[in-house]
Amino acid sequence: MKLQLPPYTIDELFTPQSFQKMGAVDDWGYKFVNPQAFHDKGYKGRAVHFVIDTMDVSDHPDVEPKLLKEFCKSFIAEPAGDGNGHGTWVASRIAGLQDGVGVRGIAPNSPIVGVKALNKSGAGTDIALEQAIMYVADVQLPPQFNNWPRIINMSLGSSMPMTRVENALKYAVGKGVIVVAAAGNSGYNGSNSINYPARYEDLAIAVGAFDSNINPAPFSSGGPEIDFAAPGVGLYGAWLNKGFSSISGTSMATPAIAGIIDLLIQRYNLPLNQKAIEQALKQYAKDIFTPGFDVRTGDGTFILSDVDTPPPPQVEQYVELFFPFLNAWPLLLADTGQITITLPFKDSDNLESLWANTMSLIRTFTARNTEEPIKILALKIKGATFAKSVSVNTGLYKITV
């Protein structure tokens, strides 16, 4: 099955000389996200970013120094390098070199591994993409990166499901890889238009795009699987022949989210689990477009200068509180299918954080301690001034806290 780059728009091309005269260029999208707020506190990235795209290696001065070249790999039968430019652009937005010239990456201290699954025309196959994803999950990196998160950026897609790719994603996610994918550039007319693999819920963070007026970009695909959005119109990045370009597309929004995830993991020690990190990210997202979740921008976007709150309570902080009850769940549920736990809360407790972390703890515990994860129909946390419920999954059991 064939897949390709979403049909992005090249707004303008620049020679290396023209950018050298301009110095470091921070476009509106970079300023909107404002990663400098994290950089100033010492958080500049601590993840290995695998860009599955049109590039394995690059000679661009903003990208080449950031590559772990010995681990860059191609699954396409064409010469090494980037004959298209798209992969180079994406890499520069994630972790481009901060050298005072050209573009700056969101996570400038993080390395890049180029994994070529698309040819110079931006086309590829599900087989090549499957191989690329499996490679990311299994490749042995140098020891200094053993405990670093692995983040996949896929600014590509297909309108059709791809079983090979879905299974590869399940494998990678199961090994702790974080996956971010472009929603696609098919627009939205009321029907789900999100491309695969972004459309695989719980296997990829689907990213939409908005413009400088904070409106969804007309080309940005939409649907219920959309998770977040980022600037994606008229953004600068590294390009062919050591030049630069201004481009529009959800491909341009996706690397911003990959870089933001890197910084948030580094600062707040977020869990390296696809489902858990999606849930955790919502605590830092800024709602845009319409109130609450919407099919164009998901749960919103990220302005890092606004993310200056203490780290949210980690799951481990609640293990002592919940573990005596959780330890008995498999036995109790085997008999009754239902358990009710009552816990006291004070009005001053951060119940929103408790809600999110209880959800994460339940998923983690059941996945590790039962052969078949418990199917949660509903979970409720009740306090003196708080009541909330959510449908998590249809199944046999109802758990009320």
N, C-alpha and C positions, 0 to 999 in steps of 0.2 A: 504494500500500500504506500502511496506517495504522500509526502507532506512538504511544506514549504514555509518560507518566511511570510508573515502577514504582509499585505501590500502597503508598505509604508511610503511616506512622501519625503523626498529629499528637497528641502527648501532652499539650501544654498551650499556651495562648496568653497573651501578656502585653501589656499596654498600654505605650506609651512611658514613662508616668509611673512604672510599677512598676519598670521597668529603671533609670530614672534614680536611683531610691532605692537600687538595688543596686550602682550604679557599674559598673565593668568586671567582666563575668562570665566566668570561665574554668571551663567544665564539665570533667567527668572526661576527656572525649576530648581536649580541648586540653592538659590537664595530662599526659595519657599521652604524647602526641606530643612535648610540651615544646619547641616552636619557640623559646621564650625563650633556650634554650641557644645557638642560632645567632644570634638577635637581639643578644645581649650581645656577640657577636664581630663585629658589624657586618653580618651577613648577614640582610637583611630582604626579599630578593626582587629579581630583576632579569629579569623575563619579562613578556610581555603575555599575559594570560589571556582567552581567548575562551569565554564561558559560553554554550553553545548550549542554550537552555532556553525558559522562558516569559517572559523579560525581554529587552527591548532597552535601555530606560532605566528609571531608578528615582528616586523622590524620597526614598528612605530616607536619613537622615543618616549611616548607616554605609557606604552604598554609593555614593550620588550623587557625593561628592567623588573617588571612585576611578575613575569612568567616563571613557573617552575618547569623549565623547558624539557628536562629529562622525563617529565610525566605528561607533557602535552601529547595528544594522540589523535590520529585521523582514522576515521572509518569510511572514508571516501577515497576512491581511486583517482586522485589528482595530486599535483605537487604540493609540498608543504607551504604553508602561508595562508593568507586570506585573499582570495581573488575577488571577493565581493565587497568587503568593507564593513558589513553589518556586525560580524563577531568582534572586530577590533573596536567598533563604536561602543558596543555593549560593555566590553572589558574596561574601556577607559572610564565609563560612567560609574562602574562599581569600585574600581581601585586604581584609577589612573594616577600616575606619578605626580607628586606635588613638587614641581621644579620651577615654579614661577612663570611657566609658559604653557599655553594650551588649557585643557580642561583639567579639573581636579576630581578625583574619585570620592565617593561617599565614604569609603573605608580604605584610606590610602595605605595603611600598614598591612593589609591583607594580600596574600599572593593569589595569582590567577593560574588556573590550569585550562588551557584551551583544548576542547574536545570537538573535533570537526565531524559533524554528522550531516552537514549540508554542503553542496558544491558551490562553485562560484556563481551559479545562477540562483542560489538560494533554495534549491530543491534537494530532497533526500527521500529516504524510505523508512518505513517503520522498523525494518531490520537494522539499519544503521543506528537509528535512535535507540532501539533496544540495547544494542551492543554498547553504545555510549553510556547509557544509564548504568548498566551492569558494571562497566569499567570504573565509573565513579565510586560505586559501592564497594568494589573489591580491591582497587589499586592500593599497594603498600607505599605510603608516603614516608619521608624521612622521620626519624623518631621525634623530632621537635614538634611535629604536627600531629602526633598520635591522639592528643586530647582536644584538638581544635575541631570546631564544627565543620562539616562539609555542606556547602550550599550550592545547589544546582540552579543555574539561570537558563531557562528555555524560552527564548523569544521567537517561537516557531509554532506551527500547529497544523491541524487537519480538521476538516468539518466532519469527518467520520471517526467513530471509535477505532482504537488500535489495540487489540488484545495483547499483542506482544509488548507494547509499550506499557500498558496497564500492569501487566504482570511484573515487568522490570521495575516499575515504580513501587509496587508493593514490596518487592525485594529490597530496594534501596531505602525506602522509608522504614522498613523493618530493621535496618541496620543503623538507623539514626540520621540518615541524610535528610536535609531540609530542601524542599523543592519549591521553586517559584517559577511561574509560567505566565506568559502573556495571554490575555483573554482573547485577543484577535482584533482585527480591524474590519469587521463585517457590519458595523453599525448596529442599531437596535430599533426595531419597529414593533415591539411588543412580544415577539417570539424569541426564545432562547437562541442566541447567536454565538455563544462562547465556543471557542475551538477546543479540541483535544490537543494536548493533555491537560490544559488548564481546567477543563470541564470535569476531570476526575476528582470529585469531592473527597477530601481527606487525604489525597495523594499529591496535591499541588495547591499552592496559594495562588489563586487566579487574580491577575492584576489588570485593572482598567486604567484609562487615561483621562485627564482633564486638562483644560486650557488655562491660560493666565487669568481668566475671569472666574476660575474655579467652577466652571461648568463642564459636564461630561463632554469629551471630544466627540463630534458627530460620528467619527469612524469607529469609536470604541465599542466593542461587542458588549452585550449585556445578558444577564440571566441570573437565576437564583444561586449559581455556584460562585459568583463574583465575591471576592474576599475584601480587597482593598483597591485603592486607586492612587495614582501618583502623577506628577506633571509629565505630559507626553506630547507637547506641541511646541515646535520650534526650539529644540534643545541641541546644544553643541556636543560633539564627541569626536574622537580620533577616527581617521578615515584612511583610504588608500593613498599610496605614495607619500606617506608621512604627513598628509594634510589633515584637514578637519572638515566637518560638515554640520549643517543644521538640519535635523530630521524630525518628523512627526510620526507617532504610532504608539501602540501599546508596547511594542518592542522597546521603546525609549523609556516607558514608565517602569517596566519590570526590573531593570538593574538598580533603580533607585530603591525599590522595596527590598531587593537582595542585600544591598549595602546597609539599609536601615536595620534589617533583621540582625545583621552582623553586629552593629553597634549596640543594639538593645541587648543581645545575648551577652556581649562583653561587659556591659555596665551592670546588668541586673541578673546575670547568671540564669537566664531563662532555660527551661528544660529542652533538651535536644530530642524532641519528639514532635512529629508533624502536627498531630492533633492538639497536643498540649501547647505548642508554640502559637498556633493559630488562635487559640483561646486567650493565651497570655497577651498577644499583640493587641487585642481589642481594648485592653486597659489603657493603652497609650495612644490609640487612634483618635483623631479629631473628626467628628461627624461633619459631613458636607452634603451639599445638594438637597436632599430631603431628610427630615428628621428620622433617625434610626436607620436600620439597614435598608438599602435600596439596590435594585438590580443593575445600576450603572456604576456605583462607587462602593458597593458593599458596606462595610462598617466604617468607611471613611479613609482618611489619609494620615500622614505623620508630619508634624512640625517639631523638629527635635529641640528647638529652643523652648518649646512649651512643655517638653517632657523633662521636668526637673523635680519630680516628686520622689520621696524615698522609695526604695525597691519594694515591690509588692511582696506580701508574705509568700515564702516558698512552700511547696507541698510538705517538705520535711518538717516545717514548724508545726504542722498539724498531725504528724504521725502519732505523737504521744497522746494527743487528745482523742483521736479516732481509732487507734489501733486495737484497743481491747474489744471494741464493737466489731470492727472489720474482721478480726481473727475468727469470729464465730459465723460470719456470713454464709460460707458454703454449706455448713451443717443446717443452719436455720432455714435457709432458702430451699434446701433439699426437702425439708418437711412441710413448710408452709407456703413458700413462694413469696412471702412478704415479711418485712421486718420494719419496725418503727423504732427510731432512736430519738430520744429527747435530750437536748443539750441546752443549758442556760446561756443566754447572751445578755450583755449589758447594752444600753442604748448607745454607748460610746464605741462599741466594737465596729470594726470595719467589715460590715457584713457583705458588701459587694465583693471585696477581695476574698472573704471566706467562701462565698458562693463559688467563685471561679476556681479556687484552689481545691474545694471539696469535690467539684466535678472532675478535676484533673486527677485527684487522689483516687477516686473511685475507679476511674478508667485504668490508672496504673496498677492498682491493687488487683483488680479482676483479671487484667491481662497477664499478670505475673503469677497468680495463685489459683487459677482455674483453667481447666483444659478448654472449656468454652466460655468466653467472656460473658458475664451477666448482662442480660438485655435490660436496660433501664428504661422504663416507661416514663417516669416522672420523678423529679427530685425537688424537694421543698426545704428551704431553710426558713425558720420562723424565729423572729425575735420580737422584742417589745415594740419596735417601730418598723418592722421589716417583714414583708411576705413576698415571695417570688417563686414561680415555678416555670419549668421549661420542659418541652417534649424532647427527649434526647434520642430515643430509639424505640420503635415498637417492639414488644417482647412479652415475656411471661411475668416479670417481676415489677412491683412498685415499691420504691424505697422512699420513705419519708423521714427527713431529718428535721 
